[in-house]
Amino acid sequence: MLRNALFPFLLILLIGCNDPQASDPSTNADAATGGFPFVLPDTLPDRPLSAALERNYTAYPAPRPEENELYSQFKYTELKGFDYNGGDGTISRRDPSKVIFANGKYYIWYTHRHTPTPPQGAEKSTETIPSSDWDIADIWYATSEDGFTWTEQGVAVPRPPKPQVGWRSVATTDILEWEGKYYLYYQGFMEASGKRGDDCPIAVSYADSPDGPWTAHGEVVIPNGAAGEWDQYSIHDPYPLVHDGKIYIYYKSDFGGEGKKLVRMHGLATADNPLGPFTKHPLNPVLNSGHETTLFPWKEGIAALITRDGNEHYTVQYAEDGVNFEVAAITDLMPTAAGPFIPDAFTDTKDGRGITWGIAHLTNVTTWAQNHAVLLRFDCDLSQDVHDPDMKNHSYYYKPDFYYQHGLTAKERDRIEEANAALRSR
Ligand code: AAL
């Protein structure tokens, strides 16, 4: 009788021993010689590992993306308050600054173009006809109570009279708060973009209030590099942060050599005074990929959103010293030209809390004939203070139309047809 009663327990015990599912995970760790454990260890397992498995524990802040604080998906919201003239390309808003909170509301600055026609290219550009989407532009600003509905306030930094830096166009600005004053850095064009390249240095204007009035410093603060250097032609997307008691300005440059696709990388220039002199870091470029600059203080260091362009596009990177960046996460559908809301951007923090939202742009939103850009809001969870599992999913579901929009060209169809014909004729 007792034997019959014990039989089922004996059976479970026996099965338990053979079924890896049932066994205590810690025992798996000992099975160094057995297969990799079913339950993913939280820390680097003490066993021989492939390069990829070793990297999963050594290159990323956590072995699972959803536990990686520097991994996030991004969500987007259309903004209210901006009119684009029915999308006919005569009004464009792009390359937003970081968002700041002052006087009880949010502020952003951005490139504002309102021209009689959409961009017509360098050849057809005139005093009033723009060459590009950021040509013949001024820097405008808007405010918001909630970050979703914005009130456009008007011009902050107009194009200065010729021949001052920026007389052709002032664009792609970003904000710095330093010792109670405000500084707007921006690209200052002295010729229509595209005539020789997208060439420009960086200029700056300052004010006692985010509502201005803004005074143009009237001098170049971050000059182009020397002849032959990577940043000899373009200094783009100036992006100030305060780190280590200094002003850190990250910037992009386009280079790479004639006749090849442009390479975009980011450099760093630092200063003790917002009006300079700025010293370019001897290790520049410090980021080998990305396009517009987006960075934020993270813990004791600095993190960067690396969007399109380069081998490490669509990554989030981190550098404890703000110079030597490593990939910390790989993600998708990143915000373009993102200007995040970063409460500790200018506090010289030793424990950067991260970001949860900001303003970005979308370019060429209708057709090239009506080429213009619009601003939109992005949200994410790259924060030490927010834990939103809904921002940590591993992928998006793109609908078939999204894929079919990225269809083959006629030339590619011909190439494929030739290959098919060659196969058929064998
Ligand atoms: C943007 C930025 C800079 C370039 C142009 C307008 O994506 O990188 O601002 O000059 O494109």
Boltz pocket constraint, residues with backbone or C-beta under 6 A from the ligand:
constraints:
  - pocket:
      binder: B
      contacts: [[A, 95], [A, 134], [A, 171], [A, 172], [A, 187], [A, 198], [A, 236], [A, 237], [A, 252], [A, 291], [A, 292], [A, 337]]
      max_distance: 6.0
